[in-house]
Amino acid sequence: MDEHTILIVEDDSTVRELLKYRLGKHYEVYTAVNGEEALDQIEEAVPDLIISDIMMPKMDGFALQSALQTDKNTRVIPFIFLTARADEEARQQGERKGVDDYITKPFDMETLLSRVERLLERIDMFQTQLDAEIGRDFSNRLLPDETPEVDGYTLDVHSESREQGGGDLFDWTETDEGTYFLTIGDVMGKGLRAKFYAFSFLSYVRGTLHTLLEESTSPAALMSELNDMLLNDDVLEDTFATFLLLHWDPDAGTVTYANAGHCRPVLVTPEGAEIPEHGDLILGLEEDVSFSEMTLDLAPGSALVSYTDGLTEQRTEDGGMLGEDGVRELVLEAYDQEAPIEALLDGVLSQSASDSFEDDLLVVWLRHLAE
């Protein structure tokens, strides 16, 4: 059954039950016997489409439609008038009031079903376009406009947003000592809800980091504070996120990081590629969690590659997922390329079941140039 909901407003019980029976095979259907009862139902749940008679007691169809037009939450509901009034005056009045369709009794049921389907398809098309536009806006806000420029290093970031994807985020902050904090996260969920929470979460992260960095540069300590923030904030208390918090010291050639359930980064050198065995619980699950941290040497000629699960969960031609090992092998192959992220993504797609990525994707490639 289709997930769309339809409200039928009809005082004739025979017509009302017939419509409920036929439309109920395809949609979730509610009924009302007049406009007043319809408004009460709409207060409880706004339907995707309304099919209404015109001539009804207490409140007729025109009055119902006018009442809906005064409320911004209901004025866009598609509206079909179903009536025995076949005169042109009634039709014109309905059109002036923004009615989407007008069907005269006795009606052909297949014609009605076809017009209902057409209107609901239009709703889906508009909603998809709106979601895509809002999703792109949120995704753009989850990335900085630029990355730090440090002698002897390159820091490249690649992001791809999908309408159904979740909330991948990246940010960076420079400390007074000339070191940098890189934040990489993935808020649980799909679609606009995840992107909205990722945007809210990133705003909190930025504010928290700026405050806490005055006291500590420990990724583990900062991660604990972020976890408590998620659990105690009314807006974000039901938000769960995997998170990488990296403290990069270019002069020392080190990266110290805490990992809260995120994809483990790949450390690649001329000798090979490895995935450090380090990680803790994702953010937002439990209170008073202690996080640990790990320090990696980023020697000249080596690179640290971080990413979100849009990479590991990409479906391969054999029906499985690329996984950590697949990412590690392709990172090693891309290591010597002039554009390593592009080479990595090309390598992933060459093994994929589809010719594009299925989820939001974020790759951060930090490279210490060879001396």
C-alpha positions in Angstrom: 0.0 0.0 0.0 1.2 3.5 -0.8 2.1 5.6 2.2 0.1 8.6 1.1 -3.0 9.6 3.1 -6.3 10.8 1.7 -9.2 12.5 3.4 -12.6 12.0 1.9 -15.3 14.5 2.9 -18.7 13.4 1.7 -22.1 13.4 3.4 -23.6 10.6 1.2 -22.7 7.4 3.1 -22.9 5.2 -0.1 -20.4 7.4 -2.0 -18.2 7.9 1.0 -17.9 4.1 1.6 -17.3 3.4 -2.0 -14.5 5.8 -2.2 -13.0 4.6 1.0 -13.1 1.0 -0.3 -11.6 1.7 -3.7 -8.9 4.2 -2.6 -8.2 2.2 0.5 -6.6 -0.5 -1.7 -3.8 1.9 -2.6 -3.7 4.6 0.1 -4.4 5.2 3.8 -7.9 6.7 3.8 -9.8 8.8 6.4 -13.4 10.1 6.1 -15.5 13.0 7.3 -19.2 13.8 6.7 -18.8 17.6 6.4 -16.3 20.4 6.5 -16.4 20.9 10.2 -15.6 17.3 10.9 -12.9 17.4 8.2 -11.2 20.4 9.9 -11.1 18.5 13.2 -9.4 15.5 11.5 -6.9 17.8 9.8 -5.9 19.2 13.1 -4.9 15.7 14.2 -3.1 14.8 11.0 -2.6 16.7 7.7 -3.5 14.5 4.7 -1.6 14.4 1.5 -4.8 14.9 -0.6 -8.4 15.9 0.0 -11.4 14.7 -2.0 -14.5 16.7 -1.0 -18.1 17.1 -2.0 -19.4 20.6 -2.4 -23.0 20.5 -1.1 -22.8 19.3 2.5 -24.5 20.3 5.8 -22.9 22.6 8.5 -19.9 23.5 6.3 -19.8 22.9 2.5 -16.8 22.2 0.3 -16.2 25.8 -0.6 -16.1 26.9 3.0 -13.8 24.0 3.9 -11.4 24.9 1.1 -11.5 28.6 2.1 -10.7 27.7 5.7 -7.7 25.6 4.6 -6.4 28.5 2.5 -6.0 30.7 5.6 -3.5 28.3 7.2 0.0 28.1 5.8 0.2 24.5 6.9 -2.8 23.4 4.9 -3.2 25.7 1.9 -0.9 23.6 -0.3 -2.9 20.4 0.2 -4.1 19.2 -3.2 -7.9 19.4 -3.4 -10.4 17.6 -5.6 -14.0 18.6 -5.7 -16.4 15.8 -6.3 -20.0 17.0 -6.8 -23.2 16.6 -8.6 -23.2 20.3 -9.5 -22.1 20.3 -13.1 -22.7 24.0 -13.9 -19.9 26.2 -15.1 -20.4 28.7 -12.3 -19.5 26.1 -9.6 -16.5 24.9 -11.7 -15.2 28.5 -12.0 -15.7 29.2 -8.3 -13.6 26.1 -7.5 -10.8 27.2 -9.9 -10.7 30.6 -8.4 -10.2 29.1 -4.9 -7.2 27.1 -6.1 -8.9 23.7 -6.4 -6.6 21.2 -8.3 -9.3 19.2 -9.9 -13.1 19.0 -10.4 -15.0 15.7 -11.1 -18.7 15.6 -11.6 -21.0 12.8 -10.3 -21.7 10.2 -11.5 -17.9 9.7 -12.0 -15.8 7.0 -13.5 -13.7 5.4 -10.7 -10.7 4.7 -12.9 -10.6 8.3 -14.0 -10.7 9.4 -10.3 -7.9 7.0 -9.4 -5.8 8.2 -12.3 -6.2 11.9 -11.3 -5.4 11.1 -7.6 -2.2 9.3 -8.7 -1.2 12.2 -10.9 -1.6 14.8 -8.1 0.3 12.6 -5.6 3.1 12.1 -8.1 3.3 15.9 -8.4 3.5 16.2 -4.6 6.4 13.7 -4.5 8.2 15.5 -7.3 8.0 18.9 -5.6 9.0 17.4 -2.2 12.0 15.6 -3.8 13.2 18.9 -5.4 12.7 20.8 -2.1 14.6 18.1 -0.1 17.4 18.1 -2.6 17.8 21.9 -2.4 17.6 22.0 1.4 20.0 19.0 1.6 22.6 20.7 -0.6 22.4 23.8 1.6 22.9 21.9 4.8 25.8 19.9 3.2 27.5 23.0 2.1 27.3 24.4 5.6 28.9 21.3 7.0 32.2 22.1 5.2 34.6 25.0 5.6 35.3 27.4 2.7 39.0 26.7 2.8 41.6 24.4 4.4 44.8 25.4 6.3 47.9 25.9 4.2 51.0 24.7 6.0 54.5 24.5 4.5 55.6 20.9 3.8 52.0 19.5 3.9 48.9 19.2 1.8 45.4 18.9 3.2 42.8 17.9 0.7 39.1 17.4 1.4 36.5 15.8 -0.9 32.8 15.7 -0.2 29.8 14.4 -2.1 26.2 14.8 -0.9 23.4 12.5 -1.7 19.7 13.4 -1.1 19.2 10.2 1.0 22.6 10.4 2.7 23.3 11.3 6.3 25.2 14.2 7.9 28.9 14.0 7.1 30.8 17.0 8.5 34.4 18.4 8.5 35.9 21.4 10.2 39.2 22.7 11.4 40.5 25.1 14.1 44.0 26.5 14.6 45.4 26.8 18.1 47.6 29.6 19.4 50.6 27.2 19.2 50.3 26.8 15.4 48.7 23.4 15.7 45.3 22.3 14.3 42.3 20.4 15.3 40.5 18.5 12.6 37.0 17.4 13.2 35.4 14.6 11.1 32.0 13.2 11.9 29.0 11.3 10.7 25.6 11.9 12.4 23.4 8.8 12.5 20.4 8.7 10.2 19.5 9.5 6.6 18.1 12.4 4.7 17.3 15.9 5.9 16.9 15.0 9.6 20.5 13.7 9.8 21.8 16.8 7.9 19.9 19.1 10.2 21.3 17.5 13.3 24.8 17.4 11.8 24.6 21.1 11.2 23.4 21.7 14.8 26.0 19.3 16.1 28.8 21.0 14.2 27.7 24.4 15.6 28.0 23.0 19.1 31.4 21.4 18.3 32.8 24.7 17.1 31.7 26.6 20.2 32.8 23.8 22.5 36.3 23.5 21.0 36.9 27.2 21.1 36.1 27.3 24.8 37.8 24.0 25.8 41.0 24.6 23.9 41.9 27.3 26.4 42.2 24.5 29.0 43.3 21.4 27.1 44.5 20.2 23.7 43.8 16.6 24.5 41.4 15.0 21.9 40.3 12.5 24.4 39.3 15.1 27.0 37.5 17.2 24.4 35.7 14.1 23.2 34.3 13.4 26.6 33.0 17.0 26.8 31.3 16.6 23.4 29.7 13.4 24.6 28.3 15.0 27.7 27.0 17.9 25.6 25.0 15.5 23.3 23.4 13.7 26.3 22.5 16.9 28.2 21.2 19.1 25.4 17.5 19.1 24.8 17.8 19.5 21.0 20.6 16.9 20.5 19.9 14.4 23.3 18.7 11.8 20.8 21.5 12.4 18.4 24.2 9.8 17.9 27.4 10.5 16.0 30.7 8.8 15.0 33.5 11.2 15.4 37.2 11.7 14.8 39.0 14.5 16.6 42.6 14.9 15.4 45.2 17.2 16.9 47.8 17.8 14.1 51.2 19.3 15.0 53.0 20.1 11.8 56.3 21.0 13.4 56.5 17.7 15.4 55.1 15.7 12.5 52.5 14.0 14.6 48.7 13.5 14.7 47.1 12.7 18.0 43.5 11.6 17.8 40.5 10.2 19.6 38.0 8.0 17.7 34.4 7.7 18.9 33.1 4.8 16.8 34.2 6.4 13.5 35.8 4.7 10.5 39.4 4.1 11.4 41.9 6.2 9.4 44.5 4.7 7.1 48.2 5.6 7.7 50.1 5.1 4.4 53.8 5.3 3.9 56.2 4.2 1.1 56.4 0.9 3.0 52.7 0.2 3.0 49.4 1.1 4.6 48.0 0.2 8.0 44.8 0.8 10.0 45.6 1.6 13.6 43.6 -0.6 16.1 42.1 2.3 18.0 38.5 3.3 18.7 35.9 4.0 21.4 32.2 4.1 21.8 30.2 6.4 19.5 29.0 9.8 20.9 25.7 10.2 22.6 25.1 6.6 23.9 26.3 6.6 27.5 27.2 9.2 30.2 30.7 9.6 31.8 32.5 7.7 29.0 36.3 7.8 29.1 37.9 8.2 25.7 41.5 7.3 24.8 43.8 8.8 22.3 46.6 7.6 20.0 49.6 9.5 18.5 50.8 8.7 15.0 54.1 9.8 13.5 53.4 11.5 10.2 56.9 11.3 8.8 57.9 13.0 5.5 56.4 11.0 2.6 53.5 9.6 4.7 49.8 10.4 4.7 46.8 10.0 7.0 43.5 9.3 5.2 40.2 9.7 7.1 36.8 9.1 5.6 33.1 8.4 6.4 31.2 5.2 5.9 30.0 6.2 2.4 33.3 4.7 1.3 33.3 1.4 3.3 29.6 0.7 2.7 29.7 1.2 -1.1 28.4 -2.0 -2.6 30.8 -4.0 -4.8 30.1 -6.0 -7.9 30.0 -9.3 -5.9 27.1 -7.9 -3.7 29.2 -7.2 -0.7 30.7 -4.0 0.7 34.1 -2.5 0.1 34.9 -2.5 3.8 38.1 -1.4 5.6 40.4 -3.7 3.8 39.2 -2.6 0.5 39.7 1.0 1.4 43.2 0.3 2.7 44.2 -1.4 -0.5 42.8 1.4 -2.7 44.4 4.1 -0.6 47.8 2.4 -1.1 47.2 2.3 -4.8 46.3 6.0 -4.9 49.2 7.0 -2.7 51.7 8.0 -5.4 49.1 9.6 -7.7 49.1 13.4 -8.4 45.5 13.6 -7.3 45.2 10.8 -4.7 41.6 11.3 -3.6 40.4 11.3 -7.2 42.4 8.1 -7.8 41.0 6.6 -4.7 37.4 7.3 -5.7 38.0 6.1 -9.2 39.3 2.9 -7.7 36.3 2.4 -5.5 33.9 3.0 -8.4 35.8 0.5 -10.6 34.8 -2.2 -8.1 31.3 -0.9 -7.4 27.9 -2.3 -8.4 26.9 1.2 -9.5 28.6 4.0 -11.3 28.1 6.5 -8.5 28.3 6.6 -4.7 25.2 5.6 -2.9 25.6 7.7 0.3 27.1 10.9 1.5 30.9 10.7 1.2 33.7 12.6 2.9 37.5 11.9 2.4 40.3 13.9 4.1 43.8 13.3 2.9 46.6 14.8 5.1 50.0 14.4 3.5 53.5 15.2 4.8 55.5 15.9 1.7 58.8 14.1 1.2 61.9 16.1 2.0 
